[in-house]
Amino acid sequence: MTRPTALLLLVLLAAPLRAADPPAAVPLEPPLRERCLTILRDGLKSDEFWPAMHAAEALTLAGQNQDALAALAMRSETDDQKRCGLAREAIRAGDRTKLPILFSILDKAGSIGHTHAAESLFKVAEVGDGTKLRAALAQDDNPRLKMMAAAALARCGHTTALDTVRKRLTDPDVELRKVAVWVLGQLGSKSDVEPIRAGLAKETDPLAKAYVANALATLGDAEGKKLLGQNLTSSDPAVKTYAADFAGHARAVEFRDTLVKLLDDPTLDVRVRAAQSLVAFSLPPPDAGAIITNDVYRATDKNPRYSEGSIALLTDGTLLYATTEFTGGAADESRARVVARDSRDGGRTWGEPRVLQENIGKQNVMSVTFRRMKPNAMDGPLGLFYLVKNGPADLKLFLRVSTDEGKTFGEPVCTTNGPGYHVVNNDRVTVLSTGRIVVPVAWDDDISRKGGMHFECFCTYSDDLGKTWKKGAGTIDLPKRGAMEPEVVELAGGRLLMIIRTQLGHIATAYSADGGHTWGEPGRLPVTAPESPATIRRVPATGDLLLVWNNTHKAGAGHGGRRSPLTAAVSSDEGKTWHHLRDVETRADQTYAYTSILFVKDRVLLTYYITDPKDQRWSSRFRSLPVSWLYAK
């Protein structure tokens, strides 16, 4: 059996969980499993295009993703709808390099594939940066596209998108009603059962009634499950096909024997969907709401500090998590190098560490950032940024680029030319929509000079994929120790917002209208904070900003207070106000800081250091949360 890809497991995690106590996995006996796989392999070779795509989906679900990819590579289509099908199943099987096909078709003028592209993005739980799908949701000319965009965004955390779908439950157009119940059956909640059930008695179209039954069954409704069972023996091949499909979504294991009989059905798609549901029964029920916490790098006597990390999503769905590994001490100037581990199951387990960047500094290398080098890129060059520290007046950021998904990296390029101490936090480089790569820097000429350190902020940037770098003309300065550890995020319309660590009890801000070259006067976010770094990103599905920081301040305390709790908040007005404050970590005897953020499908992945209250060692923690967690009340 081929090992399931990380991408597949993340897709399974994205599937909604309906029953309070879903049936446990029901193993497939080896002969029955082989029979199912034979049906699926034969189906994938079929000239019936959509049943073949369904067979590819089911093979991936069964862990036979390499078989699916090999067969899909043999096919070629010019029709945009079928191109969506091929790309979708390749993505589902673990090849994220096909994602740009779906976004290009979604955006292609005059294409017949717009709705198929949005539907495919829903099925693989991908939204990119969210802008194209949010535009599709905002338009009213194509209601099917609007609903499928809503489905894709809702699956990845949009809080109100499903309201668009709910409004269509009573639409005069039966095709729109079918789409609405199909979506709500997979993404809706118990509150949707009654409105869907109300439409059952009024529905006269046989296939539409079957859609309603399937939706109710998937939402855990007993009447819906009973009707789904009846539909499995329908004389209408379409009704039977959809029932065979949704039996797996509903984990209707009571109909297992019926599905086994359908493996002999004369309709290929019925056989394929029956095999798929039997495979689904054999897998553990997905838990979309799971919170995954894993101390991936645990401090030891030899390595008393792991801190300042970053995660990359590779094209096969693997997570690559790099961090700074210190030896011989936990101070900022102690010896250190950059190490990495990978995960193929969404962060539940991690492989053995490997060295990404040896220590070439007189003191250390540290503070890693992974970034794709092009805007909104899902593949292509992967940048590894890291600091090389030689002393209190010599700290610079370097870049090495990988063209083989992190297996190897090229020669280093210095991104912060010039004398002095250039602080660039982990996971801080920003790739703008224009293609410009911006590095936010906190600079001091010598942090050991008499009178203490004092930082000012500026940016360096590259307009040629990191080959050459320029220093911006604008600087930001603040009282006391100055403007420290900045980060930059692009706002709507192209302005840049810089957030800055301070000793002033708040997070300072500055804005740039010229891509980070110059900056306006400093302001502040309306939140309190100790002298600790904050991290800011845009939530792809909603377009909101996400801030993660230490939501505490105690005047007069060292560094303005402890680095606990670690709090998340979102802003729907480009940072003017913040809401949905939720604590990620709360233990008062631990501290948490230097967060990285990466959005993957319907999840937000965080890494940060966590201190041990007994010996103050620093470990690096990974945490995966549903995006919906950010908005929970």
C-alpha positions as CSV (number, residue, x, y, z in Angstrom):
1,M,0.0,0.0,0.0
2,T,1.4,3.4,-1.0
3,R,1.8,5.8,1.9
4,P,-0.9,8.5,1.9
5,T,0.5,11.9,1.2
6,A,0.6,14.8,3.7
7,L,-1.8,16.6,1.3
8,L,-4.3,13.8,1.4
9,L,-4.2,13.7,5.2
10,L,-4.8,17.4,5.4
11,V,-7.8,17.1,3.0
12,L,-9.2,14.4,5.2
13,L,-8.7,16.7,8.2
14,A,-10.7,19.4,6.3
15,A,-13.7,17.1,6.0
16,P,-16.5,18.1,8.5
17,L,-17.4,15.7,11.2
18,R,-21.1,15.3,11.6
19,A,-22.1,12.6,14.1
20,A,-21.4,13.1,17.8
21,D,-20.0,9.6,18.0
22,P,-19.2,8.6,14.4
23,P,-18.7,4.9,13.7
24,A,-15.2,3.7,14.1
25,A,-13.2,2.4,11.1
26,V,-14.5,-0.8,9.6
27,P,-11.6,-2.7,8.1
28,L,-11.8,-4.0,4.5
29,E,-11.0,-7.7,4.3
30,P,-8.0,-8.1,1.9
31,P,-10.0,-9.7,-0.9
32,L,-12.7,-7.0,-0.7
33,R,-10.1,-4.3,-0.6
34,E,-8.4,-5.7,-3.6
35,R,-11.7,-5.9,-5.4
36,C,-12.4,-2.2,-4.7
37,L,-8.9,-1.2,-5.9
38,T,-9.4,-3.2,-9.1
39,I,-12.6,-1.4,-9.8
40,L,-11.0,2.0,-9.1
41,R,-7.9,1.3,-11.3
42,D,-10.1,0.1,-14.1
43,G,-12.3,3.1,-13.6
44,L,-9.4,5.5,-13.9
45,K,-8.5,4.0,-17.3
46,S,-12.1,4.5,-18.5
47,D,-13.1,6.8,-21.4
48,E,-15.9,8.0,-19.1
49,F,-14.1,11.1,-17.9
50,W,-15.9,12.1,-14.7
51,P,-16.2,8.5,-13.4
52,A,-12.5,8.2,-14.1
53,M,-11.8,11.4,-12.0
54,H,-14.0,9.9,-9.2
55,A,-11.9,6.8,-9.4
56,A,-8.7,8.9,-9.0
57,E,-10.2,10.5,-5.9
58,A,-11.0,7.2,-4.4
59,L,-7.6,5.7,-5.2
60,T,-6.0,8.6,-3.4
61,L,-8.3,8.1,-0.4
62,A,-7.1,4.5,-0.4
63,G,-3.5,5.6,-0.2
64,Q,-2.8,4.7,-3.9
65,N,-1.9,8.3,-4.8
66,Q,1.1,7.3,-6.9
67,D,-1.1,5.1,-9.1
68,A,-3.5,8.0,-9.4
69,L,-0.8,10.5,-10.4
70,A,0.7,8.1,-12.9
71,A,-2.7,7.5,-14.6
72,L,-3.6,11.2,-14.5
73,A,-0.3,12.2,-16.2
74,M,-1.3,10.1,-19.2
75,R,-4.4,12.2,-19.8
76,S,-4.6,15.6,-21.5
77,E,-7.6,17.9,-22.0
78,T,-8.3,21.2,-23.6
79,D,-11.8,21.7,-22.2
80,D,-11.5,23.9,-19.1
81,Q,-14.0,21.9,-17.0
82,K,-12.1,18.7,-17.6
83,R,-8.8,20.5,-17.1
84,C,-10.1,21.4,-13.6
85,G,-10.9,17.7,-13.0
86,L,-7.4,16.6,-13.9
87,A,-5.8,19.3,-11.9
88,R,-8.0,18.7,-8.9
89,E,-7.3,15.0,-8.7
90,A,-3.6,15.5,-9.2
91,I,-3.6,18.1,-6.3
92,R,-5.7,15.7,-4.2
93,A,-3.1,13.0,-4.9
94,G,-0.3,15.2,-3.7
95,D,0.9,17.4,-6.6
96,R,0.3,21.0,-5.5
97,T,2.1,22.3,-8.7
98,K,-1.3,21.9,-10.4
99,L,-3.0,24.5,-8.2
100,P,-2.2,27.4,-10.5
101,I,-4.3,25.7,-13.2
102,L,-7.4,26.1,-11.1
103,F,-6.7,29.7,-10.2
104,S,-6.0,30.6,-13.8
105,I,-9.2,29.0,-15.0
106,L,-11.1,30.7,-12.2
107,D,-9.8,34.0,-13.5
108,K,-9.9,33.3,-17.3
109,A,-12.2,35.6,-19.3
110,G,-14.9,33.7,-21.1
111,S,-14.0,30.3,-19.7
112,I,-16.7,27.7,-19.2
113,G,-14.7,26.4,-16.2
114,H,-15.2,29.2,-13.6
115,T,-17.6,27.2,-11.5
116,H,-15.7,24.0,-11.9
117,A,-12.5,25.7,-10.8
118,A,-14.2,27.0,-7.6
119,E,-15.8,23.6,-7.0
120,S,-12.4,22.0,-7.4
121,L,-10.8,24.4,-4.9
122,F,-13.6,23.6,-2.5
123,K,-12.9,19.9,-2.9
124,V,-9.2,20.2,-2.3
125,A,-9.6,22.8,0.5
126,E,-7.4,25.4,-1.2
127,V,-8.1,29.2,-1.5
128,G,-4.6,30.6,-2.4
129,D,-4.5,34.1,-1.0
130,G,-8.3,34.2,-1.2
131,T,-8.6,37.3,-3.5
132,K,-10.0,35.5,-6.6
133,L,-12.5,33.5,-4.6
134,R,-13.6,36.4,-2.6
135,A,-14.2,38.3,-5.9
136,A,-16.2,35.4,-7.1
137,L,-18.3,35.5,-3.9
138,A,-18.9,39.2,-4.3
139,Q,-20.3,39.0,-7.9
140,D,-24.0,38.2,-8.7
141,D,-23.9,37.4,-12.4
142,N,-23.2,33.7,-11.9
143,P,-25.0,32.3,-8.8
144,R,-23.5,28.8,-9.2
145,L,-20.0,30.3,-9.1
146,K,-21.0,32.4,-6.2
147,M,-22.1,29.4,-4.2
148,M,-19.0,27.3,-5.0
149,A,-16.7,30.2,-4.1
150,A,-18.6,30.5,-0.9
151,A,-18.1,26.7,-0.3
152,A,-14.4,26.9,-0.9
153,L,-14.0,30.0,1.4
154,A,-16.2,28.5,4.1
155,R,-14.3,25.3,4.1
156,C,-11.1,27.3,4.8
157,G,-12.6,29.4,7.6
158,H,-14.7,32.2,6.1
159,T,-17.3,32.9,8.8
160,T,-20.3,34.1,6.8
161,A,-19.8,32.7,3.3
162,L,-22.4,29.9,3.9
163,D,-25.1,32.4,4.4
164,T,-24.9,32.9,0.6
165,V,-25.6,29.2,0.1
166,R,-28.4,29.1,2.7
167,K,-30.4,31.7,0.8
168,R,-30.6,29.4,-2.2
169,L,-32.4,26.6,-0.4
170,T,-35.7,27.9,-1.6
171,D,-34.5,29.2,-5.0
172,P,-37.0,28.7,-7.9
173,D,-34.2,27.2,-9.9
174,V,-33.9,23.5,-9.0
175,E,-30.3,23.3,-10.1
176,L,-29.4,26.0,-7.6
177,R,-31.3,24.3,-4.8
178,K,-29.4,21.1,-5.5
179,V,-26.0,22.9,-5.2
180,A,-27.2,24.6,-2.0
181,V,-28.1,21.3,-0.2
182,W,-25.0,19.6,-1.6
183,V,-22.8,22.2,-0.1
184,L,-24.6,22.5,3.2
185,G,-24.6,18.7,3.6
186,Q,-20.8,18.8,3.7
187,L,-20.2,22.1,5.5
188,G,-23.4,23.0,7.3
189,S,-24.3,22.5,11.0
190,K,-27.2,21.1,12.9
191,S,-29.0,24.4,12.5
192,D,-29.3,23.6,8.8
193,V,-31.2,20.4,9.3
194,E,-34.7,21.9,9.7
195,P,-34.5,24.3,6.8
196,I,-33.2,21.4,4.6
197,R,-35.8,19.0,5.8
198,A,-38.5,21.6,5.2
199,G,-37.6,21.5,1.5
200,L,-37.8,17.8,1.3
201,A,-41.6,17.6,1.3
202,K,-41.9,20.4,-1.3
203,E,-39.3,19.0,-3.7
204,T,-40.7,17.2,-6.7
205,D,-37.6,16.6,-8.8
206,P,-36.3,13.0,-8.0
207,L,-32.6,13.9,-8.1
208,A,-33.2,17.1,-6.0
209,K,-35.0,15.0,-3.4
210,A,-32.0,12.6,-3.4
211,Y,-29.7,15.6,-2.9
212,V,-31.8,16.7,0.1
213,A,-31.7,13.2,1.6
214,N,-27.9,12.9,1.2
215,A,-27.4,16.3,2.9
216,L,-29.6,15.3,5.8
217,A,-27.8,12.0,6.2
218,T,-24.4,13.7,6.2
219,L,-25.6,16.1,8.9
220,G,-26.6,13.2,11.0
221,D,-30.3,13.2,10.5
222,A,-32.0,9.8,11.0
223,E,-34.7,10.3,8.4
224,G,-32.0,11.4,5.9
225,K,-30.0,8.3,6.5
226,K,-33.0,6.1,6.0
227,L,-33.8,7.8,2.6
228,L,-30.1,7.5,1.6
229,G,-30.4,3.8,2.2
230,Q,-33.5,3.6,0.0
231,N,-31.7,5.6,-2.7
232,L,-28.9,3.1,-2.8
233,T,-31.4,0.7,-4.5
234,S,-33.0,3.3,-6.8
235,S,-33.6,2.5,-10.5
236,D,-32.2,5.9,-11.4
237,P,-28.4,5.5,-11.9
238,A,-27.8,9.2,-10.9
239,V,-29.7,8.9,-7.7
240,K,-27.9,5.7,-6.9
241,T,-24.5,7.2,-7.7
242,Y,-24.9,10.2,-5.4
243,A,-26.2,7.9,-2.6
244,A,-23.2,5.6,-3.0
245,D,-20.9,8.7,-2.8
246,F,-22.6,10.3,0.3
247,A,-22.8,7.0,2.2
248,G,-19.1,7.5,2.9
249,H,-19.5,11.2,3.8
250,A,-22.3,10.2,6.2
251,R,-20.3,7.2,7.5
252,A,-23.5,5.2,7.0
253,V,-21.8,1.9,7.8
254,E,-25.1,0.2,8.2
255,F,-25.4,0.1,4.4
256,R,-22.0,-1.6,4.0
257,D,-23.6,-4.8,2.6
258,T,-25.6,-2.8,0.1
259,L,-22.5,-1.0,-1.1
260,V,-20.7,-4.3,-1.5
261,K,-23.5,-5.4,-3.8
262,L,-23.2,-2.2,-5.8
263,L,-19.7,-3.2,-6.7
264,D,-21.4,-5.3,-9.4
265,D,-23.7,-2.5,-10.6
266,P,-23.8,-2.0,-14.4
267,T,-23.1,1.8,-14.0
268,L,-19.3,2.5,-13.7
269,D,-19.8,5.6,-11.5
270,V,-22.0,3.6,-9.1
271,R,-19.3,0.9,-8.8
272,V,-16.6,3.6,-8.3
273,R,-18.5,5.5,-5.6
274,A,-19.5,2.3,-3.8
275,A,-15.8,1.3,-3.7
276,Q,-14.9,4.8,-2.5
277,S,-17.4,4.7,0.4
278,L,-16.2,1.3,1.5
279,V,-12.6,2.6,1.6
280,A,-13.9,5.6,3.6
281,F,-15.5,3.3,6.1
282,S,-12.1,1.6,6.6
283,L,-10.4,4.9,7.6
284,P,-10.7,6.7,11.0
285,P,-13.3,9.4,11.1
286,P,-11.8,12.8,10.4
287,D,-11.7,15.4,13.1
288,A,-11.7,18.9,11.4
289,G,-11.7,20.6,14.8
290,A,-8.6,18.9,16.1
291,I,-5.9,21.0,17.7
292,I,-2.5,19.5,17.2
293,T,0.3,20.4,19.6
294,N,3.8,19.0,19.3
295,D,7.0,20.1,20.9
296,V,9.0,19.2,17.8
297,Y,12.3,20.4,19.1
298,R,12.8,19.7,22.8
299,A,15.6,21.3,24.7
300,T,18.4,19.1,26.2
301,D,21.6,19.5,28.1
302,K,23.4,19.6,24.8
303,N,20.9,21.8,23.1
304,P,19.4,24.1,25.8
305,R,17.6,26.3,23.3
306,Y,15.6,25.8,20.1
307,S,13.9,29.0,19.0
308,E,13.0,31.3,16.1
309,G,11.5,29.0,13.5
310,S,9.6,28.9,10.2
311,I,7.6,26.4,8.2
312,A,7.4,25.8,4.5
313,L,4.7,23.8,2.7
314,L,6.3,21.7,0.0
315,T,4.6,20.8,-3.3
316,D,3.8,17.3,-2.2
317,G,2.1,18.6,1.0
318,T,5.1,17.9,3.3
319,L,5.7,20.5,6.1
320,L,9.3,21.5,6.5
321,Y,9.9,23.1,9.9
322,A,13.3,24.8,10.5
323,T,14.5,26.3,13.7
324,T,17.7,27.5,15.4
325,E,19.5,24.8,17.4
326,F,21.9,26.2,20.1
327,T,24.8,24.4,21.6
328,G,26.8,25.1,24.7
329,G,24.4,27.8,26.0
330,A,21.1,29.5,25.5
331,A,22.3,33.1,25.1
332,D,21.7,35.0,21.8
333,E,25.5,34.9,21.1
334,S,25.9,31.1,21.8
335,R,26.9,28.8,19.0
336,A,23.9,27.8,16.8
337,R,22.9,26.4,13.4
338,V,19.7,26.0,11.5
339,V,18.1,22.5,11.5
340,A,14.9,21.1,10.0
341,R,12.5,18.3,10.3
342,D,9.6,17.3,8.1
343,S,6.1,16.0,8.6
344,R,3.8,14.1,6.2
345,D,0.8,14.0,8.4
346,G,-0.1,17.6,9.1
347,G,2.3,17.9,12.1
348,R,1.3,15.0,14.2
349,T,4.7,13.3,13.7
350,W,8.0,14.5,12.5
351,G,11.1,13.0,10.8
352,E,14.7,13.1,12.0
353,P,16.4,16.4,12.0
354,R,18.9,17.5,9.3
355,V,21.1,20.5,9.1
356,L,20.0,23.2,6.7
357,Q,22.7,25.7,7.5
358,E,25.8,25.1,9.4
359,N,27.2,27.7,11.7
360,I,29.4,29.9,9.5
361,G,29.4,32.9,11.9
362,K,32.0,33.6,14.6
363,Q,29.1,33.3,17.0
364,N,26.1,31.6,15.3
365,V,23.5,31.5,12.5
366,M,19.9,31.9,13.6
367,S,16.4,33.2,13.0
368,V,15.2,31.3,9.9
369,T,12.6,32.4,7.4
370,F,11.2,30.3,4.5
371,R,9.5,32.1,1.7
372,R,8.4,31.3,-1.9
373,M,10.2,33.9,-4.0
374,K,7.2,34.9,-6.1
375,P,3.9,36.4,-5.1
376,N,1.2,33.8,-4.0
377,A,3.5,31.1,-5.4
378,M,2.6,27.5,-4.6
379,D,5.8,26.1,-6.0
380,G,9.0,27.4,-7.6
381,P,12.0,28.8,-5.9
382,L,12.0,28.5,-2.1
383,G,14.1,31.0,-0.1
384,L,15.9,30.2,3.1
385,F,16.8,33.5,5.0
386,Y,19.0,33.3,8.1
387,L,21.2,35.6,10.2
388,V,24.9,35.3,10.4
389,K,26.3,36.7,13.7
390,N,29.9,37.6,14.1
391,G,29.8,40.0,17.0
392,P,27.9,42.9,18.6
393,A,28.6,45.1,15.5
394,D,28.3,42.5,12.8
395,L,25.0,40.8,12.2
396,K,23.7,40.3,8.6
397,L,20.8,38.4,6.9
398,F,21.6,36.0,4.1
399,L,19.5,34.2,1.5
400,R,20.0,30.9,-0.1
401,V,17.5,29.6,-2.7
402,S,16.3,26.1,-3.3
403,T,14.9,24.9,-6.7
404,D,14.3,21.3,-5.5
405,E,11.8,21.8,-2.7
406,G,14.4,22.2,0.1
407,K,16.6,19.3,-0.7
408,T,19.5,21.6,-1.5
409,F,20.1,25.4,-1.4
410,G,22.3,27.6,-3.6
411,E,25.0,30.0,-2.8
412,P,24.4,32.7,-0.1
413,V,23.5,36.3,-1.0
414,C,23.7,39.1,1.6
415,T,20.4,41.0,1.9
416,T,21.6,43.6,4.4
417,N,24.8,45.0,3.0
418,G,26.5,47.7,5.2
419,P,28.1,47.8,8.6
420,G,26.3,47.2,11.9
421,Y,24.0,44.9,13.7
422,H,20.9,44.0,11.5
423,V,18.2,42.2,13.4
424,V,15.6,40.3,11.3
425,N,13.3,38.1,13.2
426,N,12.3,34.6,12.1
427,D,9.5,34.3,9.6
428,R,9.5,38.0,8.8
429,V,10.3,38.4,5.0
430,T,7.3,39.7,3.0
431,V,6.8,39.0,-0.8
432,L,4.6,41.8,-2.1
433,S,1.9,41.4,-4.9
434,T,4.3,43.4,-7.1
435,G,7.0,40.7,-6.7
436,R,9.2,42.9,-4.5
437,I,10.7,41.0,-1.6
438,V,10.9,43.2,1.5
439,V,13.1,42.5,4.6
440,P,12.2,44.5,7.7
441,V,15.3,45.3,9.7
442,A,16.0,46.7,13.2
443,W,19.6,48.2,13.1
444,D,22.1,49.4,15.6
445,D,25.8,50.2,14.8
446,D,27.1,48.3,17.9
447,I,24.9,46.8,20.6
448,S,27.8,46.6,23.1
449,R,28.6,50.3,23.0
450,K,28.5,52.4,26.2
451,G,25.1,53.7,27.0
452,G,23.3,50.6,25.7
453,M,21.8,49.6,22.5
454,H,19.3,51.7,20.5
455,F,17.6,50.4,17.3
456,E,15.9,52.1,14.3
457,C,13.9,50.3,11.6
458,F,14.2,50.3,7.8
459,C,13.7,47.8,5.0
460,T,15.9,46.3,2.4
461,Y,14.3,45.0,-0.8
462,S,14.8,43.1,-4.0
463,D,13.0,43.4,-7.3
464,D,14.9,40.6,-9.0
465,L,14.0,37.5,-7.0
466,G,16.6,38.1,-4.4
467,K,19.7,38.4,-6.7
468,T,20.4,42.1,-5.6
469,W,19.3,44.2,-2.7
470,K,18.8,47.9,-2.0
471,K,18.4,49.7,1.3
472,G,15.3,51.9,1.7
473,A,15.7,55.5,2.5
474,G,13.2,55.8,5.3
475,T,13.8,55.0,8.9
476,I,11.7,54.7,12.0
477,D,13.0,55.7,15.5
478,L,11.3,55.5,18.9
479,P,12.2,56.4,22.5
480,K,14.1,54.2,25.0
481,R,15.7,51.2,23.2
482,G,14.1,52.4,20.0
483,A,12.2,50.6,17.2
484,M,12.9,46.9,17.4
485,E,12.0,43.6,15.6
486,P,9.7,44.9,12.9
487,E,7.4,43.0,10.5
488,V,5.7,44.2,7.3
489,V,2.3,43.2,5.9
490,E,0.7,44.4,2.6
491,L,-2.6,46.2,3.0
492,A,-5.5,46.5,0.6
493,G,-4.5,49.0,-2.2
494,G,-0.8,48.2,-1.8
495,R,0.2,50.2,1.2
496,L,2.5,48.5,3.7
497,L,2.0,48.4,7.4
498,M,5.0,47.8,9.7
499,I,4.5,46.7,13.2
500,I,7.3,47.3,15.7
501,R,8.4,46.0,19.1
502,T,8.8,48.8,21.7
503,Q,9.4,49.5,25.3
504,L,6.4,51.8,25.4
505,G,3.7,49.3,26.4
506,H,2.3,49.0,22.9
507,I,3.0,47.8,19.4
508,A,4.2,50.7,17.2
509,T,3.2,51.1,13.6
510,A,4.4,52.9,10.4
511,Y,3.0,53.0,6.9
512,S,4.7,53.0,3.5
513,A,3.2,54.0,0.1
514,D,6.2,53.1,-2.0
515,G,6.9,49.5,-1.3
516,G,9.0,50.0,1.9
517,H,11.4,52.6,0.5
518,T,10.1,55.4,2.8
519,W,7.9,55.4,5.9
520,G,5.6,57.8,7.6
521,E,5.5,58.9,11.2
522,P,5.1,56.1,13.8
523,G,1.7,55.3,15.3
524,R,0.4,52.4,17.4
525,L,-1.9,49.5,17.3
526,P,-4.8,49.7,19.8
527,V,-3.4,46.8,21.9
528,T,-1.1,46.7,24.9
529,A,2.1,44.7,24.8
530,P,5.3,44.1,26.7
531,E,8.7,44.4,25.0
532,S,8.1,41.4,22.9
533,P,7.8,40.7,19.1
534,A,4.4,40.4,17.4
535,T,3.6,38.6,14.2
536,I,1.0,39.7,11.7
537,R,-0.5,38.0,8.6
538,R,-3.5,38.0,6.3
539,V,-6.1,35.2,6.7
540,P,-6.6,34.0,3.2
541,A,-10.2,32.9,3.4
542,T,-11.6,36.0,5.1
543,G,-9.0,38.7,4.1
544,D,-8.8,39.8,7.7
545,L,-5.5,40.4,9.5
546,L,-4.3,38.0,12.2
547,L,-2.1,39.3,15.0
548,V,-0.3,37.0,17.4
549,W,1.4,38.6,20.4
550,N,1.8,38.6,24.2
551,N,-1.4,40.3,25.4
552,T,0.0,41.6,28.6
553,H,1.7,44.7,29.9
554,K,2.9,45.5,33.4
555,A,4.5,49.0,33.8
556,G,7.8,48.8,35.7
557,A,8.2,45.1,35.2
558,G,11.2,43.7,33.4
559,H,10.6,44.0,29.6
560,G,7.2,45.4,30.4
561,G,5.8,42.1,31.6
562,R,6.1,38.3,31.0
563,R,5.7,36.8,27.6
564,S,2.5,35.0,28.6
565,P,-0.3,34.6,27.5
566,L,0.2,34.2,23.8
567,T,-2.9,35.7,22.2
568,A,-4.4,35.8,18.7
569,A,-6.8,38.5,17.4
570,V,-8.2,39.4,14.0
571,S,-8.9,42.7,12.4
572,S,-11.5,43.3,9.6
573,D,-10.5,47.0,9.0
574,E,-6.8,46.7,8.1
575,G,-5.6,46.9,11.7
576,K,-7.6,49.8,13.1
577,T,-9.5,47.6,15.5
578,W,-9.1,44.0,16.8
579,H,-11.6,41.4,17.8
580,H,-12.0,37.7,18.6
581,L,-9.2,37.8,21.1
582,R,-8.3,34.2,22.0
583,D,-5.4,32.9,24.0
584,V,-3.3,30.3,22.2
585,E,-1.2,29.6,25.4
586,T,-2.0,30.7,28.9
587,R,0.3,29.1,31.5
588,A,1.8,31.9,33.6
589,D,4.9,29.8,34.5
590,Q,5.9,29.5,30.9
591,T,6.7,32.1,28.3
592,Y,6.0,32.1,24.5
593,A,7.4,34.3,21.7
594,Y,8.9,34.5,18.2
595,T,5.9,33.1,16.5
596,S,5.8,32.0,12.9
597,I,2.5,31.7,11.0
598,L,1.5,29.7,7.9
599,F,-1.9,29.0,6.5
600,V,-2.4,25.5,5.0
601,K,-5.9,24.7,3.7
602,D,-8.3,25.2,6.6
603,R,-5.6,25.3,9.2
604,V,-3.4,28.0,10.7
605,L,0.0,26.6,11.7
606,L,2.0,28.3,14.4
607,T,5.5,27.8,15.8
608,Y,7.0,29.6,18.8
609,Y,9.4,29.0,21.6
610,I,8.2,27.8,25.0
611,T,10.3,28.0,28.1
612,D,10.6,25.3,30.7
613,P,9.6,26.7,34.1
614,K,12.2,24.4,35.9
615,D,15.4,25.2,34.1
616,Q,14.5,28.0,31.6
617,R,15.4,25.9,28.6
618,W,13.7,26.9,25.3
619,S,11.9,24.4,23.2
620,S,10.2,24.9,19.8
621,R,6.5,24.1,19.7
622,F,4.3,23.5,16.7
623,R,0.5,24.1,16.9
624,S,-2.1,23.5,14.2
625,L,-5.5,25.1,14.7
626,P,-8.6,25.3,12.5
627,V,-8.9,28.7,11.0
628,S,-12.4,28.7,12.4
629,W,-10.9,28.6,15.9
630,L,-9.7,32.2,15.4
631,Y,-13.3,33.3,15.0
632,A,-15.0,31.2,17.7
633,K,-17.0,33.0,20.3
